[in-house]
């Protein structure tokens, strides 16, 4: 597939200069940076990197809640031609240590909450757990929290003076000249799919994939938005979905990004939509489902409303009002809501389709930075995930792709280079012809619309877009007292554990049913202390019989996905 890659750093440079006096990044209910402010902060960080001996190609990690300063740090890393290593701020400190060490990052930018968690009771702990790290920079003010590099320490102490010496009068547009990134195959970032040592995969994202995702967004939304328009960033920027479509596209296109710097609760989200009135909404299914199920469905299921909805003309009027009310919840000025990251609840999707709501569902993966398929809401086929994105091919590994389910394969400009330091996993995932094997199952209709029939990777999605791998949680749970095997399932935004206890051990310990319940509740608390905040188990159910297995002794998960708790 042919395409003409454009120098990504040149696009950043051009956007800053073109939109110099526009608002760029706002922390919701906080301060705003214009594009020229972002450029000045980038210039200071470049001086810091240069003086500290950081070279193009060196790894720099960044871990913190979404904020304008996070965005500045990320842009500074890329435009210096260093390699960015974004880390989800909700990862446990051991996972952050693992990623920093595995990626060989020389510097780490940390947010306020992350720093307090990382250092624990003593700051020396940081040095012990990340022995090769040369410095830790605090995202809120870019001050040093740890330095093992004398040049870095000296540079930070004299940073304002060094900045003044380099730009003696004042910083102007003509000073914005970034190193070129002419080769699309060069590495831009390493994005980790998991923070555990046993299953840690660093996805190698080249510049061409970042550019191609930006170009895609420009092609499908470029005539729907204009410079100066507003958008809300709810999803973690360390997650490729949030990074590509709530940050990179917007910044390069001249839009104004508003960051929800605190935890995006439903109340905060609704208020932010009302205040900001975004032109496009990027969401995960749970946010949409929660609003529909809690705010809309109950009103339509009253006896009197059910009768009215059977009357054709009245029904149409009611549903039109409902559609308008839902649109107002999201600010009322958006072109469409793009849902991604997981499957949308069928009942909710059918309802949205019935009222003609302007939504669409896309499909992607971290390994494709992230987009694989998409379709505009006006042409979107119910139940699908759209068609292959520009510069991407999609096919089904099946003898009859339109009728027989097979693995979804993708190839094109968005596909990763491979997994960092993991040639075996790379070879298993990208075949000799360049096809990325997603591990997901689906079919393609005759028009090219993709329908997902199962996620063989079993990945779940947290309320804010975090990837949740149930096997990793189960692995920890299965080590706790009296647990024989377990399955982690998701109901709404909560996780629950289905547990088959070890009854032989229970009998030996002479545990009563009450004792067993107490022990399992203690296990639940212990497990929650071991996992991330978005992986917490809310409850459990015990199964007397072992779970049904395949001939290979794998649990038939699909039989338990809708289990009652």
LINHUDA-V505272 format. One record per backbone hydrogen bond with DSSP energy under -0.5 kcal/mol. CO is the residue of the C=O (numbers start at 1). NH is the residue of the N-H. If there is no record, write none. Layout:
BEGIN
CO:NH ; CO:NH
END
This chain:
BEGIN
3:5 ; 7:11 ; 8:12 ; 9:13 ; 10:14 ; 11:15 ; 12:16 ; 13:17 ; 14:18 ; 15:19 ; 17:20 ; 19:22 ; 19:35 ; 20:36 ; 22:35 ; 24:257 ; 25:33 ; 26:28 ; 26:259 ; 27:30 ; 31:27 ; 33:24 ; 33:25 ; 34:38 ; 35:39 ; 36:40 ; 37:41 ; 38:42 ; 39:43 ; 40:44 ; 41:45 ; 42:46 ; 43:47 ; 44:48 ; 45:49 ; 46:50 ; 47:51 ; 48:52 ; 49:54 ; 50:53 ; 55:58 ; 58:83 ; 59:106 ; 59:107 ; 60:85 ; 61:109 ; 62:87 ; 63:111 ; 67:71 ; 68:72 ; 69:73 ; 70:74 ; 71:75 ; 72:76 ; 73:77 ; 74:78 ; 75:79 ; 76:80 ; 77:80 ; 77:82 ; 78:81 ; 79:179 ; 81:57 ; 82:84 ; 83:60 ; 84:190 ; 85:62 ; 86:192 ; 87:64 ; 88:91 ; 90:533 ; 92:95 ; 92:96 ; 93:97 ; 94:98 ; 95:99 ; 96:100 ; 97:101 ; 98:102 ; 99:103 ; 100:104 ; 100:105 ; 106:134 ; 106:135 ; 107:61 ; 108:137 ; 109:63 ; 110:139 ; 111:115 ; 112:116 ; 113:117 ; 114:118 ; 115:119 ; 116:120 ; 119:122 ; 122:125 ; 123:126 ; 123:127 ; 124:128 ; 125:129 ; 126:130 ; 130:133 ; 134:148 ; 134:149 ; 135:108 ; 136:145 ; 136:146 ; 137:110 ; 137:139 ; 138:141 ; 138:142 ; 138:143 ; 143:138 ; 146:136 ; 148:150 ; 149:153 ; 150:154 ; 151:155 ; 152:156 ; 153:157 ; 154:158 ; 156:159 ; 158:162 ; 159:163 ; 160:164 ; 161:165 ; 162:166 ; 163:167 ; 172:175 ; 173:176 ; 175:177 ; 181:8 ; 182:184 ; 183:186 ; 184:208 ; 186:207 ; 188:84 ; 189:191 ; 189:205 ; 190:192 ; 191:203 ; 196:200 ; 199:201 ; 200:202 ; 201:193 ; 201:203 ; 202:420 ; 203:191 ; 203:205 ; 204:206 ; 204:417 ; 204:418 ; 205:188 ; 205:189 ; 206:209 ; 206:210 ; 207:211 ; 208:212 ; 209:213 ; 210:214 ; 211:215 ; 212:216 ; 213:217 ; 214:218 ; 215:219 ; 216:220 ; 217:221 ; 218:222 ; 221:224 ; 221:225 ; 226:229 ; 229:256 ; 230:279 ; 231:258 ; 232:234 ; 233:260 ; 236:239 ; 239:243 ; 240:244 ; 241:245 ; 242:246 ; 243:247 ; 243:248 ; 244:249 ; 247:251 ; 248:252 ; 249:253 ; 250:254 ; 250:255 ; 251:254 ; 254:228 ; 255:257 ; 256:231 ; 257:26 ; 257:259 ; 258:233 ; 259:28 ; 259:261 ; 263:265 ; 265:269 ; 266:270 ; 267:271 ; 268:272 ; 269:273 ; 270:274 ; 271:275 ; 272:276 ; 273:277 ; 279:335 ; 281:338 ; 283:340 ; 284:287 ; 284:288 ; 285:289 ; 286:290 ; 287:291 ; 288:292 ; 289:293 ; 290:294 ; 291:295 ; 291:296 ; 292:296 ; 292:297 ; 293:298 ; 296:299 ; 296:300 ; 297:300 ; 297:301 ; 298:301 ; 299:302 ; 302:306 ; 303:307 ; 304:308 ; 305:309 ; 307:310 ; 308:311 ; 310:312 ; 311:315 ; 312:316 ; 313:317 ; 314:318 ; 315:319 ; 316:320 ; 317:321 ; 318:322 ; 319:323 ; 320:324 ; 321:325 ; 322:326 ; 323:327 ; 324:328 ; 325:329 ; 326:330 ; 327:330 ; 327:332 ; 328:331 ; 336:281 ; 336:338 ; 337:339 ; 337:360 ; 338:283 ; 339:362 ; 345:349 ; 346:350 ; 347:351 ; 348:352 ; 349:353 ; 350:354 ; 351:355 ; 352:357 ; 353:356 ; 357:359 ; 358:337 ; 360:339 ; 363:372 ; 363:373 ; 365:368 ; 365:370 ; 366:369 ; 367:416 ; 370:365 ; 372:389 ; 373:363 ; 374:387 ; 376:379 ; 376:380 ; 381:384 ; 386:385 ; 386:450 ; 387:374 ; 389:392 ; 391:413 ; 393:411 ; 395:409 ; 396:398 ; 397:407 ; 398:401 ; 400:403 ; 400:404 ; 401:444 ; 403:405 ; 406:442 ; 407:397 ; 408:438 ; 409:395 ; 410:436 ; 411:393 ; 412:415 ; 418:204 ; 419:422 ; 422:426 ; 423:427 ; 424:428 ; 425:429 ; 426:429 ; 426:430 ; 429:431 ; 429:437 ; 431:434 ; 435:431 ; 435:437 ; 436:410 ; 436:438 ; 439:456 ; 440:408 ; 441:453 ; 441:454 ; 442:406 ; 443:451 ; 445:448 ; 449:445 ; 450:385 ; 451:443 ; 454:441 ; 454:456 ; 455:458 ; 458:470 ; 460:468 ; 462:465 ; 464:236 ; 466:462 ; 468:460 ; 468:470 ; 469:472 ; 469:473 ; 470:474 ; 471:475 ; 472:476 ; 473:477 ; 474:478 ; 476:479 ; 477:480 ; 480:483 ; 482:484 ; 482:502 ; 485:500 ; 487:489 ; 487:498 ; 489:496 ; 491:494 ; 494:491 ; 495:538 ; 495:539 ; 496:489 ; 497:499 ; 497:541 ; 498:487 ; 499:501 ; 499:543 ; 500:484 ; 500:485 ; 501:503 ; 502:506 ; 503:507 ; 504:508 ; 505:509 ; 506:511 ; 507:510 ; 512:516 ; 513:517 ; 514:518 ; 515:519 ; 516:520 ; 517:521 ; 518:522 ; 519:523 ; 520:524 ; 521:525 ; 522:526 ; 523:527 ; 524:528 ; 525:529 ; 526:529 ; 527:530 ; 527:531 ; 532:535 ; 533:536 ; 536:495 ; 536:538 ; 539:497 ; 541:499 ; 548:556 ; 550:553 ; 554:550 ; 555:557 ; 556:559 ; 557:560 ; 557:561 ; 560:563
END
